[in-house]
Amino acid sequence: MPRIQRDRDLSRKRARKAKLKKFRAQYASAKNETEKQEIFEKARRISPFVTFEDE
């Protein structure tokens, strides 16, 4: 049976949440500000209103 829209939405939301979790870990272990800025820009492309604790 094909997936309904709600299932696709939930799947996208879960994938986005997992990616943001990965980006937060990378951000926390980043050595300098340029690395942090690059990671933050990638996260913003996925979720425009995301905030990290350091920012």
PDB file of N, CA, C and O in Angstrom:
ATOM      1  N   MET A   1       0.846  -1.172   0.000  1.00  0.00           N
ATOM      2  CA  MET A   1       0.000   0.000   0.000  1.00  0.00           C
ATOM      3  C   MET A   1       0.901   1.249   0.000  1.00  0.00           C
ATOM      4  O   MET A   1       1.901   1.285   0.717  1.00  0.00           O
ATOM      5  N   PRO A   2       0.560   2.250  -0.783  1.00  0.00           N
ATOM      6  CA  PRO A   2       1.390   3.454  -0.826  1.00  0.00           C
ATOM      7  C   PRO A   2       1.310   4.253   0.479  1.00  0.00           C
ATOM      8  O   PRO A   2       0.336   4.171   1.227  1.00  0.00           O
ATOM      9  N   ARG A   3       2.357   5.016   0.717  1.00  0.00           N
ATOM     10  CA  ARG A   3       2.396   5.843   1.920  1.00  0.00           C
ATOM     11  C   ARG A   3       1.500   7.059   1.742  1.00  0.00           C
ATOM     12  O   ARG A   3       1.395   7.628   0.656  1.00  0.00           O
ATOM     13  N   ILE A   4       0.866   7.436   2.828  1.00  0.00           N
ATOM     14  CA  ILE A   4       0.023   8.625   2.786  1.00  0.00           C
ATOM     15  C   ILE A   4       0.863   9.848   3.147  1.00  0.00           C
ATOM     16  O   ILE A   4       1.990   9.719   3.624  1.00  0.00           O
ATOM     17  N   GLN A   5       0.314  11.007   2.920  1.00  0.00           N
ATOM     18  CA  GLN A   5       1.063  12.254   3.121  1.00  0.00           C
ATOM     19  C   GLN A   5       1.566  12.397   4.555  1.00  0.00           C
ATOM     20  O   GLN A   5       2.687  12.857   4.774  1.00  0.00           O
ATOM     21  N   ARG A   6       0.764  12.016   5.514  1.00  0.00           N
ATOM     22  CA  ARG A   6       1.160  12.147   6.923  1.00  0.00           C
ATOM     23  C   ARG A   6       2.415  11.323   7.211  1.00  0.00           C
ATOM     24  O   ARG A   6       3.308  11.776   7.927  1.00  0.00           O
ATOM     25  N   ASP A   7       2.481  10.110   6.651  1.00  0.00           N
ATOM     26  CA  ASP A   7       3.660   9.272   6.848  1.00  0.00           C
ATOM     27  C   ASP A   7       4.904   9.919   6.247  1.00  0.00           C
ATOM     28  O   ASP A   7       5.978   9.884   6.847  1.00  0.00           O
ATOM     29  N   ARG A   8       4.755  10.508   5.067  1.00  0.00           N
ATOM     30  CA  ARG A   8       5.892  11.181   4.432  1.00  0.00           C
ATOM     31  C   ARG A   8       6.335  12.383   5.262  1.00  0.00           C
ATOM     32  O   ARG A   8       7.531  12.623   5.427  1.00  0.00           O
ATOM     33  N   ASP A   9       5.371  13.131   5.780  1.00  0.00           N
ATOM     34  CA  ASP A   9       5.692  14.289   6.617  1.00  0.00           C
ATOM     35  C   ASP A   9       6.445  13.870   7.883  1.00  0.00           C
ATOM     36  O   ASP A   9       7.436  14.494   8.262  1.00  0.00           O
ATOM     37  N   LEU A  10       5.966  12.818   8.523  1.00  0.00           N
ATOM     38  CA  LEU A  10       6.620  12.343   9.737  1.00  0.00           C
ATOM     39  C   LEU A  10       8.030  11.843   9.443  1.00  0.00           C
ATOM     40  O   LEU A  10       8.953  12.071  10.225  1.00  0.00           O
ATOM     41  N   SER A  11       8.190  11.166   8.323  1.00  0.00           N
ATOM     42  CA  SER A  11       9.502  10.669   7.938  1.00  0.00           C
ATOM     43  C   SER A  11      10.478  11.818   7.714  1.00  0.00           C
ATOM     44  O   SER A  11      11.625  11.760   8.156  1.00  0.00           O
ATOM     45  N   ARG A  12      10.022  12.859   7.029  1.00  0.00           N
ATOM     46  CA  ARG A  12      10.867  14.031   6.805  1.00  0.00           C
ATOM     47  C   ARG A  12      11.231  14.706   8.122  1.00  0.00           C
ATOM     48  O   ARG A  12      12.367  15.140   8.313  1.00  0.00           O
ATOM     49  N   LYS A  13      10.264  14.791   9.026  1.00  0.00           N
ATOM     50  CA  LYS A  13      10.499  15.420  10.327  1.00  0.00           C
ATOM     51  C   LYS A  13      11.533  14.638  11.133  1.00  0.00           C
ATOM     52  O   LYS A  13      12.409  15.225  11.768  1.00  0.00           O
ATOM     53  N   ARG A  14      11.424  13.302  11.105  1.00  0.00           N
ATOM     54  CA  ARG A  14      12.384  12.469  11.834  1.00  0.00           C
ATOM     55  C   ARG A  14      13.787  12.586  11.240  1.00  0.00           C
ATOM     56  O   ARG A  14      14.771  12.652  11.977  1.00  0.00           O
ATOM     57  N   ALA A  15      13.878  12.611   9.916  1.00  0.00           N
ATOM     58  CA  ALA A  15      15.180  12.742   9.259  1.00  0.00           C
ATOM     59  C   ALA A  15      15.798  14.096   9.577  1.00  0.00           C
ATOM     60  O   ALA A  15      16.999  14.191   9.827  1.00  0.00           O
ATOM     61  N   ARG A  16      14.979  15.142   9.568  1.00  0.00           N
ATOM     62  CA  ARG A  16      15.460  16.487   9.881  1.00  0.00           C
ATOM     63  C   ARG A  16      15.971  16.543  11.324  1.00  0.00           C
ATOM     64  O   ARG A  16      17.013  17.139  11.598  1.00  0.00           O
ATOM     65  N   LYS A  17      15.239  15.924  12.230  1.00  0.00           N
ATOM     66  CA  LYS A  17      15.633  15.915  13.638  1.00  0.00           C
ATOM     67  C   LYS A  17      16.960  15.177  13.829  1.00  0.00           C
ATOM     68  O   LYS A  17      17.807  15.613  14.608  1.00  0.00           O
ATOM     69  N   ALA A  18      17.139  14.066  13.122  1.00  0.00           N
ATOM     70  CA  ALA A  18      18.383  13.300  13.225  1.00  0.00           C
ATOM     71  C   ALA A  18      19.560  14.095  12.670  1.00  0.00           C
ATOM     72  O   ALA A  18      20.642  14.097  13.256  1.00  0.00           O
ATOM     73  N   LYS A  19      19.351  14.768  11.541  1.00  0.00           N
ATOM     74  CA  LYS A  19      20.423  15.569  10.948  1.00  0.00           C
ATOM     75  C   LYS A  19      20.808  16.725  11.866  1.00  0.00           C
ATOM     76  O   LYS A  19      21.991  17.020  12.034  1.00  0.00           O
ATOM     77  N   LEU A  20      19.815  17.375  12.456  1.00  0.00           N
ATOM     78  CA  LEU A  20      20.108  18.488  13.354  1.00  0.00           C
ATOM     79  C   LEU A  20      20.863  18.008  14.593  1.00  0.00           C
ATOM     80  O   LEU A  20      21.727  18.717  15.109  1.00  0.00           O
ATOM     81  N   LYS A  21      20.542  16.821  15.063  1.00  0.00           N
ATOM     82  CA  LYS A  21      21.257  16.254  16.203  1.00  0.00           C
ATOM     83  C   LYS A  21      22.725  16.038  15.839  1.00  0.00           C
ATOM     84  O   LYS A  21      23.619  16.320  16.637  1.00  0.00           O
ATOM     85  N   LYS A  22      22.964  15.532  14.619  1.00  0.00           N
ATOM     86  CA  LYS A  22      24.326  15.329  14.144  1.00  0.00           C
ATOM     87  C   LYS A  22      25.065  16.666  14.022  1.00  0.00           C
ATOM     88  O   LYS A  22      26.227  16.775  14.413  1.00  0.00           O
ATOM     89  N   PHE A  23      24.388  17.675  13.482  1.00  0.00           N
ATOM     90  CA  PHE A  23      25.008  18.987  13.332  1.00  0.00           C
ATOM     91  C   PHE A  23      25.310  19.621  14.686  1.00  0.00           C
ATOM     92  O   PHE A  23      26.328  20.296  14.837  1.00  0.00           O
ATOM     93  N   ARG A  24      24.443  19.416  15.667  1.00  0.00           N
ATOM     94  CA  ARG A  24      24.700  19.966  17.001  1.00  0.00           C
ATOM     95  C   ARG A  24      25.946  19.340  17.620  1.00  0.00           C
ATOM     96  O   ARG A  24      26.738  20.025  18.268  1.00  0.00           O
ATOM     97  N   ALA A  25      26.113  18.029  17.415  1.00  0.00           N
ATOM     98  CA  ALA A  25      27.302  17.351  17.936  1.00  0.00           C
ATOM     99  C   ALA A  25      28.558  17.864  17.241  1.00  0.00           C
ATOM    100  O   ALA A  25      29.579  18.094  17.888  1.00  0.00           O
ATOM    101  N   GLN A  26      28.484  18.043  15.929  1.00  0.00           N
ATOM    102  CA  GLN A  26      29.630  18.576  15.186  1.00  0.00           C
ATOM    103  C   GLN A  26      29.941  19.997  15.641  1.00  0.00           C
ATOM    104  O   GLN A  26      31.106  20.370  15.784  1.00  0.00           O
ATOM    105  N   TYR A  27      28.910  20.776  15.864  1.00  0.00           N
ATOM    106  CA  TYR A  27      29.080  22.170  16.292  1.00  0.00           C
ATOM    107  C   TYR A  27      29.774  22.227  17.650  1.00  0.00           C
ATOM    108  O   TYR A  27      30.654  23.059  17.872  1.00  0.00           O
ATOM    109  N   ALA A  28      29.375  21.346  18.545  1.00  0.00           N
ATOM    110  CA  ALA A  28      29.963  21.336  19.883  1.00  0.00           C
ATOM    111  C   ALA A  28      31.434  20.938  19.846  1.00  0.00           C
ATOM    112  O   ALA A  28      32.221  21.405  20.669  1.00  0.00           O
ATOM    113  N   SER A  29      31.812  20.082  18.900  1.00  0.00           N
ATOM    114  CA  SER A  29      33.200  19.631  18.833  1.00  0.00           C
ATOM    115  C   SER A  29      34.043  20.438  17.850  1.00  0.00           C
ATOM    116  O   SER A  29      35.221  20.137  17.659  1.00  0.00           O
ATOM    117  N   ALA A  30      33.459  21.453  17.227  1.00  0.00           N
ATOM    118  CA  ALA A  30      34.205  22.276  16.270  1.00  0.00           C
ATOM    119  C   ALA A  30      35.295  23.063  16.994  1.00  0.00           C
ATOM    120  O   ALA A  30      35.108  23.531  18.117  1.00  0.00           O
ATOM    121  N   LYS A  31      36.425  23.194  16.327  1.00  0.00           N
ATOM    122  CA  LYS A  31      37.586  23.828  16.946  1.00  0.00           C
ATOM    123  C   LYS A  31      37.556  25.348  16.859  1.00  0.00           C
ATOM    124  O   LYS A  31      37.902  26.029  17.824  1.00  0.00           O
ATOM    125  N   ASN A  32      37.145  25.892  15.705  1.00  0.00           N
ATOM    126  CA  ASN A  32      37.211  27.344  15.540  1.00  0.00           C
ATOM    127  C   ASN A  32      35.889  27.898  15.009  1.00  0.00           C
ATOM    128  O   ASN A  32      34.965  27.148  14.691  1.00  0.00           O
ATOM    129  N   GLU A  33      35.824  29.194  14.923  1.00  0.00           N
ATOM    130  CA  GLU A  33      34.576  29.865  14.534  1.00  0.00           C
ATOM    131  C   GLU A  33      34.185  29.608  13.078  1.00  0.00           C
ATOM    132  O   GLU A  33      32.996  29.569  12.762  1.00  0.00           O
ATOM    133  N   THR A  34      35.165  29.432  12.188  1.00  0.00           N
ATOM    134  CA  THR A  34      34.807  29.190  10.780  1.00  0.00           C
ATOM    135  C   THR A  34      34.123  27.842  10.619  1.00  0.00           C
ATOM    136  O   THR A  34      33.157  27.723   9.865  1.00  0.00           O
ATOM    137  N   GLU A  35      34.618  26.821  11.323  1.00  0.00           N
ATOM    138  CA  GLU A  35      33.966  25.509  11.288  1.00  0.00           C
ATOM    139  C   GLU A  35      32.553  25.615  11.857  1.00  0.00           C
ATOM    140  O   GLU A  35      31.605  25.066  11.295  1.00  0.00           O
ATOM    141  N   LYS A  36      32.425  26.316  12.961  1.00  0.00           N
ATOM    142  CA  LYS A  36      31.113  26.474  13.584  1.00  0.00           C
ATOM    143  C   LYS A  36      30.146  27.187  12.652  1.00  0.00           C
ATOM    144  O   LYS A  36      28.975  26.817  12.561  1.00  0.00           O
ATOM    145  N   GLN A  37      30.635  28.210  11.960  1.00  0.00           N
ATOM    146  CA  GLN A  37      29.782  28.960  11.039  1.00  0.00           C
ATOM    147  C   GLN A  37      29.328  28.086   9.872  1.00  0.00           C
ATOM    148  O   GLN A  37      28.169  28.161   9.465  1.00  0.00           O
ATOM    149  N   GLU A  38      30.229  27.253   9.325  1.00  0.00           N
ATOM    150  CA  GLU A  38      29.878  26.361   8.222  1.00  0.00           C
ATOM    151  C   GLU A  38      28.801  25.368   8.649  1.00  0.00           C
ATOM    152  O   GLU A  38      27.836  25.137   7.920  1.00  0.00           O
ATOM    153  N   ILE A  39      28.968  24.791   9.820  1.00  0.00           N
ATOM    154  CA  ILE A  39      27.995  23.824  10.330  1.00  0.00           C
ATOM    155  C   ILE A  39      26.653  24.507  10.574  1.00  0.00           C
ATOM    156  O   ILE A  39      25.601  23.950  10.262  1.00  0.00           O
ATOM    157  N   PHE A  40      26.694  25.708  11.129  1.00  0.00           N
ATOM    158  CA  PHE A  40      25.462  26.443  11.405  1.00  0.00           C
ATOM    159  C   PHE A  40      24.722  26.779  10.112  1.00  0.00           C
ATOM    160  O   PHE A  40      23.494  26.713  10.071  1.00  0.00           O
ATOM    161  N   GLU A  41      25.458  27.140   9.054  1.00  0.00           N
ATOM    162  CA  GLU A  41      24.827  27.439   7.764  1.00  0.00           C
ATOM    163  C   GLU A  41      24.156  26.204   7.169  1.00  0.00           C
ATOM    164  O   GLU A  41      23.072  26.304   6.594  1.00  0.00           O
ATOM    165  N   LYS A  42      24.792  25.042   7.304  1.00  0.00           N
ATOM    166  CA  LYS A  42      24.191  23.798   6.820  1.00  0.00           C
ATOM    167  C   LYS A  42      22.898  23.507   7.579  1.00  0.00           C
ATOM    168  O   LYS A  42      21.898  23.099   6.989  1.00  0.00           O
ATOM    169  N   ALA A  43      22.929  23.719   8.883  1.00  0.00           N
ATOM    170  CA  ALA A  43      21.740  23.472   9.697  1.00  0.00           C
ATOM    171  C   ALA A  43      20.624  24.438   9.320  1.00  0.00           C
ATOM    172  O   ALA A  43      19.453  24.058   9.320  1.00  0.00           O
ATOM    173  N   ARG A  44      20.969  25.671   9.001  1.00  0.00           N
ATOM    174  CA  ARG A  44      19.963  26.661   8.611  1.00  0.00           C
ATOM    175  C   ARG A  44      19.272  26.287   7.307  1.00  0.00           C
ATOM    176  O   ARG A  44      18.097  26.601   7.117  1.00  0.00           O
ATOM    177  N   ARG A  45      19.996  25.611   6.397  1.00  0.00           N
ATOM    178  CA  ARG A  45      19.367  25.165   5.153  1.00  0.00           C
ATOM    179  C   ARG A  45      18.306  24.104   5.416  1.00  0.00           C
ATOM    180  O   ARG A  45      17.303  24.029   4.706  1.00  0.00           O
ATOM    181  N   ILE A  46      18.531  23.293   6.433  1.00  0.00           N
ATOM    182  CA  ILE A  46      17.576  22.240   6.772  1.00  0.00           C
ATOM    183  C   ILE A  46      16.404  22.815   7.553  1.00  0.00           C
ATOM    184  O   ILE A  46      15.245  22.519   7.264  1.00  0.00           O
ATOM    185  N   SER A  47      16.717  23.638   8.543  1.00  0.00           N
ATOM    186  CA  SER A  47      15.701  24.214   9.416  1.00  0.00           C
ATOM    187  C   SER A  47      16.028  25.690   9.641  1.00  0.00           C
ATOM    188  O   SER A  47      16.916  26.001  10.436  1.00  0.00           O
ATOM    189  N   PRO A  48      15.341  26.597   8.969  1.00  0.00           N
ATOM    190  CA  PRO A  48      15.701  28.018   8.982  1.00  0.00           C
ATOM    191  C   PRO A  48      15.685  28.687  10.360  1.00  0.00           C
ATOM    192  O   PRO A  48      16.389  29.676  10.563  1.00  0.00           O
ATOM    193  N   PHE A  49      14.917  28.181  11.288  1.00  0.00           N
ATOM    194  CA  PHE A  49      14.799  28.839  12.589  1.00  0.00           C
ATOM    195  C   PHE A  49      15.549  28.112  13.696  1.00  0.00           C
ATOM    196  O   PHE A  49      15.296  28.353  14.876  1.00  0.00           O
ATOM    197  N   VAL A  50      16.461  27.231  13.330  1.00  0.00           N
ATOM    198  CA  VAL A  50      17.208  26.465  14.322  1.00  0.00           C
ATOM    199  C   VAL A  50      18.147  27.387  15.095  1.00  0.00           C
ATOM    200  O   VAL A  50      18.695  28.340  14.541  1.00  0.00           O
ATOM    201  N   THR A  51      18.323  27.090  16.376  1.00  0.00           N
ATOM    202  CA  THR A  51      19.287  27.826  17.193  1.00  0.00           C
ATOM    203  C   THR A  51      20.164  26.814  17.911  1.00  0.00           C
ATOM    204  O   THR A  51      19.699  25.756  18.337  1.00  0.00           O
ATOM    205  N   PHE A  52      21.425  27.153  18.036  1.00  0.00           N
ATOM    206  CA  PHE A  52      22.348  26.333  18.805  1.00  0.00           C
ATOM    207  C   PHE A  52      22.625  27.074  20.100  1.00  0.00           C
ATOM    208  O   PHE A  52      22.456  28.292  20.165  1.00  0.00           O
ATOM    209  N   GLU A  53      23.045  26.362  21.122  1.00  0.00           N
ATOM    210  CA  GLU A  53      23.217  26.947  22.439  1.00  0.00           C
ATOM    211  C   GLU A  53      24.264  28.055  22.439  1.00  0.00           C
ATOM    212  O   GLU A  53      24.090  29.061  23.127  1.00  0.00           O
ATOM    213  N   ASP A  54      25.339  27.891  21.687  1.00  0.00           N
ATOM    214  CA  ASP A  54      26.421  28.878  21.663  1.00  0.00           C
ATOM    215  C   ASP A  54      26.017  30.168  20.976  1.00  0.00           C
ATOM    216  O   ASP A  54      26.491  31.239  21.354  1.00  0.00           O
ATOM    217  N   GLU A  55      25.167  30.091  19.994  1.00  0.00           N
ATOM    218  CA  GLU A  55      24.811  31.268  19.188  1.00  0.00           C
ATOM    219  C   GLU A  55      24.015  32.279  19.971  1.00  0.00           C
ATOM    220  O   GLU A  55      23.641  33.322  19.433  1.00  0.00           O
TER     221      GLU A  55
END
